[in-house]
Amino acid sequence: MLLAVIGSVVYVSCSGGDDTADAKPKAAEKAAQWRLDENSVAGSDATLWTDTEKSVRLKLLDGLSAEDAHSDALDDLDDREGLTAADVRITQLGVSHGVVSPPRRDGTALFTPDSGFEGEATVTYRVQLKGRPETVRGNATVTVELSPGGRYERGYDNCAEARADGAAPVRRGDPGYGEHLDRDGDGTGCDRG
């Protein structure tokens, strides 16, 4: 078909009238390629007061970030935005003076100290982004002790002291009772021997 118009020019554009049809297409944005930030240190410190609690929840991803290999973007793994605990594997490496539950979906684990232990316990673990080879070592430190008020209420240092004072057995709630005297955790201390 031939279209002839006298005295005017007809311009037909295949781009729907868009002036940028001849511009070069933009390069496709690269998808984020996350890797663990080598400057991140995973882990947290916690205090467990044994006269008020039996265990403490550790935040294993506390302070850990991932960085995008294509940009300067950082993403904290210990929050609920972007990358989260669901995007990592946490492997326990070791624990001193207690036991640790398997990591939960929220990136936490429960630490329970050995009976009668007081002092500093450590939990070591490894964090890896799923599908990536890099790992970061994590450390959590738990200070296990009596609460400030519990230190003054502790009473007897050992069962020999309680027996010498005529107080044995010592029941939970009695003056001088302490969990360190109650090895089997039944609420009665110095009830053996």
C-alpha positions as CSV (number, residue, x, y, z in Angstrom):
1,M,0.0,0.0,0.0
2,L,1.3,3.4,-0.9
3,L,0.5,6.5,1.1
4,A,1.0,9.8,-0.6
5,V,0.4,13.1,1.0
6,I,1.3,16.2,-0.8
7,G,2.9,19.0,1.1
8,S,3.5,17.1,4.3
9,V,5.6,14.4,5.7
10,V,4.2,11.4,7.5
11,Y,6.4,9.8,10.1
12,V,5.4,6.5,11.5
13,S,7.3,5.2,14.6
14,C,7.4,1.7,15.7
15,S,8.2,2.7,19.3
16,G,4.8,4.2,20.0
17,G,6.1,7.7,19.9
18,D,8.9,7.2,22.5
19,D,11.8,9.4,21.8
20,T,14.2,7.1,23.6
21,A,13.7,4.2,21.2
22,D,17.2,4.7,19.8
23,A,18.9,4.9,23.2
24,K,21.0,2.0,24.4
25,P,19.2,-0.3,26.8
26,K,20.3,0.0,30.4
27,A,22.5,-2.8,31.7
28,A,20.4,-5.2,33.8
29,E,21.1,-4.6,37.5
30,K,23.1,-7.4,39.0
31,A,21.3,-9.4,41.7
32,A,22.8,-9.0,45.1
33,Q,25.5,-11.6,45.8
34,W,25.7,-11.8,49.6
35,R,28.8,-13.0,51.5
36,L,29.6,-12.8,55.2
37,D,31.4,-9.6,56.2
38,E,34.9,-10.7,57.2
39,N,35.0,-7.9,59.7
40,S,31.9,-9.1,61.5
41,V,32.1,-10.9,64.8
42,A,29.2,-13.1,65.7
43,G,28.2,-13.7,69.2
44,S,27.0,-12.0,72.4
45,D,27.7,-11.9,76.1
46,A,25.1,-12.8,78.6
47,T,24.8,-13.1,82.3
48,L,22.8,-15.9,84.0
49,W,21.8,-15.5,87.6
50,T,21.3,-19.1,88.8
51,D,19.1,-18.1,91.7
52,T,16.5,-16.6,89.4
53,E,16.9,-18.5,86.1
54,K,18.0,-22.0,85.0
55,S,19.1,-21.1,81.4
56,V,19.7,-18.1,79.1
57,R,18.9,-17.5,75.5
58,L,22.0,-16.6,73.4
59,K,21.7,-14.4,70.3
60,L,24.1,-16.3,67.9
61,L,23.8,-13.8,65.1
62,D,24.3,-10.7,67.2
63,G,26.7,-8.3,65.4
64,L,26.9,-10.4,62.2
65,S,26.5,-8.7,58.8
66,A,26.6,-9.8,55.2
67,E,27.9,-7.6,52.4
68,D,26.9,-7.5,48.8
69,A,29.8,-8.3,46.5
70,H,28.5,-5.9,43.8
71,S,27.9,-2.8,46.0
72,D,28.6,-1.4,49.5
73,A,25.3,-2.7,50.8
74,L,25.4,-4.4,54.3
75,D,22.6,-6.4,55.8
76,D,22.5,-7.3,59.5
77,L,21.5,-10.9,60.0
78,D,20.2,-10.4,63.6
79,D,17.1,-8.5,62.5
80,R,13.9,-9.5,60.6
81,E,14.6,-7.4,57.5
82,G,16.5,-8.7,54.4
83,L,18.7,-11.6,55.2
84,T,17.7,-13.4,58.4
85,A,18.5,-16.5,60.5
86,A,16.6,-18.5,57.8
87,D,19.4,-17.7,55.4
88,V,22.2,-19.2,57.4
89,R,23.5,-22.5,58.8
90,I,24.7,-22.5,62.4
91,T,27.0,-25.3,63.5
92,Q,28.0,-25.7,67.1
93,L,31.7,-26.3,67.6
94,G,32.0,-26.5,71.4
95,V,30.6,-25.5,74.8
96,S,32.2,-25.3,78.2
97,H,30.5,-25.8,81.5
98,G,27.0,-26.7,80.2
99,V,24.9,-27.7,77.3
100,V,23.4,-25.7,74.4
101,S,20.2,-26.5,72.5
102,P,20.3,-26.7,68.8
103,P,20.0,-23.3,67.1
104,R,16.4,-22.1,66.7
105,R,14.9,-20.6,63.5
106,D,15.4,-17.1,65.0
107,G,19.2,-17.6,65.4
108,T,19.1,-18.2,69.1
109,A,20.0,-21.1,71.3
110,L,19.4,-21.9,74.9
111,F,22.4,-22.4,77.3
112,T,22.0,-24.3,80.5
113,P,25.1,-24.5,82.8
114,D,26.3,-27.6,84.6
115,S,24.8,-28.0,88.0
116,G,26.7,-26.0,90.6
117,F,28.9,-24.2,88.1
118,E,29.7,-20.6,88.7
119,G,32.1,-18.6,86.4
120,E,32.5,-17.9,82.7
121,A,31.2,-20.4,80.2
122,T,31.8,-20.2,76.4
123,V,29.9,-21.4,73.4
124,T,31.7,-21.5,70.0
125,Y,30.0,-22.0,66.6
126,R,30.3,-21.4,62.9
127,V,27.9,-19.4,60.7
128,Q,27.6,-19.9,57.0
129,L,25.2,-18.3,54.5
130,K,23.3,-21.0,52.7
131,G,24.9,-21.6,49.2
132,R,28.1,-19.7,50.1
133,P,31.5,-21.2,51.1
134,E,32.6,-18.5,53.6
135,T,32.2,-19.1,57.3
136,V,32.5,-16.8,60.3
137,R,33.3,-18.2,63.8
138,G,31.1,-17.1,66.6
139,N,31.7,-16.9,70.3
140,A,29.2,-16.4,73.1
141,T,30.3,-15.9,76.7
142,V,28.0,-16.5,79.6
143,T,28.8,-15.3,83.1
144,V,27.1,-17.7,85.5
145,E,26.7,-16.4,89.0
146,L,24.2,-15.6,91.7
147,S,22.2,-12.4,91.4
148,P,23.5,-9.4,93.4
149,G,20.7,-10.0,96.0
150,G,21.4,-13.8,95.9
151,R,25.0,-13.3,96.9
152,Y,23.9,-11.9,100.2
153,E,21.2,-14.5,100.8
154,R,23.4,-17.4,99.9
155,G,24.1,-18.3,103.5
156,Y,26.0,-21.5,103.8
157,D,29.0,-22.1,101.6
158,N,28.7,-25.9,101.8
159,C,26.7,-28.6,103.5
160,A,29.3,-29.2,106.2
161,E,28.7,-25.6,107.3
162,A,24.9,-26.1,107.3
163,R,25.2,-29.3,109.3
164,A,27.6,-27.7,111.8
165,D,24.9,-24.9,112.3
166,G,22.2,-27.5,112.7
167,A,20.3,-26.3,109.6
168,A,20.6,-29.3,107.4
169,P,18.6,-30.2,105.4
170,V,17.9,-26.8,104.0
171,R,14.7,-26.3,102.0
172,R,14.1,-23.8,99.2
173,G,12.8,-20.6,100.8
174,D,14.6,-21.3,104.1
175,P,17.3,-18.9,105.2
176,G,20.7,-20.3,104.1
177,Y,19.3,-22.3,101.1
178,G,21.2,-22.1,97.9
179,E,21.1,-24.2,94.7
180,H,24.8,-25.0,95.2
181,L,23.6,-27.1,98.2
182,D,20.8,-28.8,96.3
183,R,22.8,-31.0,93.8
184,D,19.8,-33.0,92.6
185,G,17.5,-29.9,92.2
186,D,14.6,-31.3,94.3
187,G,14.3,-28.2,96.5
188,T,16.1,-29.7,99.5
189,G,19.7,-29.0,100.0
190,C,22.2,-31.1,102.2
191,D,19.7,-33.9,102.4
192,R,22.3,-36.6,101.8
193,G,25.1,-37.9,104.0
